[in-house]
């Protein structure tokens, strides 16, 4: 057996060291992206669900742009922004001495922007369906915003939070165009699973591409199955 490969002789399943690194990097990227987007997207979704400001439609449009914008277009402008001569990338490199483009940090920024609507929109929809009377009653009784969020908003909007987490995570797992433009294809550093699959296909290594694809397919199915099962249980509990 070649060094850096793992094989199960029963089914011929082979994963190279680069494949494992790509899988680990992808999971780290998706997890970190969801955490950041929950922290940033929750107050944004709350504002969008409650405000009547005339610029609300502008913010909603900008937030939803990644849904319709070609990934290569978004990736190109992010590359310009994060590059050594870009406003953000240049500042970062002069401050830290390290480039932001073609790095894991650059991938995180790109992923957060690309997956933003998949987290914000489910949260906004959930917040718009909240029972305002319960929230106003809590405020009248002197409850703090944080306590109101934990005891009223979070329980009522749990399905929205679950949907946001799953969609944000799954969407980051499947990223290709944006991460390729911003991060390139550096094994162990910026090579995620989608790029690793593409590289295997380019080299006509369909077995390796199939192995990685099956892992993503099985993982996506299991995650969605759990989400639908939980939502169905919650819905049945509410209906009862």
Residue, then its C-alpha position, 0 to 999 in steps of 0.5 A: x500500500x502506498x504511503x499516505x493512503x488508507x484502503x479497506x480491502x473489502x470494498x476497495x475504498x481509498x482515501x489519500x492523505x490529501x483527501x482526508x485533509x480536504x475533508x477536515x478543512x471543509x468541516x472546519x470551514x463550514x463549522x466556523x462559517x456557521x458560527x460567525x454567521x449566527x453571531x452576525x446574521x442573528x441581529x441582522x435578521x432581527x433588524x430586517x424582521x422588525x424595521x420599517x426603514x426605507x433602506x430595508x429593501x436595499x439591505x435585503x437585496x444586498x444580503x440576497x445577492x449571493x443567491x443569484x450572483x454567479x460564484x465566479x463573479x463574487x469570487x473575482x471581486x472578493x479576490x480583488x478585495x482580499x488580494x495583496x493590492x486590495x483594500x482589505x488584503x493590503x491592510x491585512x498583509x501590511x499589519x500581519x505580514x501574511x496574505x489574506x487571499x489564498x489562505x484559510x482566513x480568506x476562505x472564511x471571509x468568502x464563505x461567510x459572504x457566500x452563505x450569508x442569505x442561507x442563514x439570514x433569510x430563515x432567521x428573518x422568516x422565523x422572527x417575523x412569525x414570533x408572538x409579539x405579545x409574549x415579547x412585549x409582555x416580557x419587556x413590560x415585566x422588566x426582562x432584559x433583551x438577552x433574557x427575552x432572547x433566551x426564554x422567548x425568541x430562541x424557543x419560538x424561533x428554534x426551527x428557523x435557527x435549525x434551518x439556518x444552521x443546516x443550510x449554512x453548513x451544507x451550502x459551505x460544504x458544497x462551495x466551489x467557484x468562490x473558494x477556488x477563486x479566493x483560496x486556490x487549490x493548495x492541499x492542506x491549506x485551501x483545498x476543500x472537498x469540492x475542489x479535491x473532487x474536481x481535481x480527481x475528475x480532471x486527472x481521470x481518477x473517478x474512483x477517488x472522486x466517487x469516494x469523496x462524492x459518496x461521503x458528501x452525499x451520505x453526510x448531506x442525506x443524514x443531516x437533512x433526514x435528522x433536520x426533517x425528523x426534528x422539525x416534524x417532531x416539533x411541529x407535531x408537539x406544537x399541533x398537539 
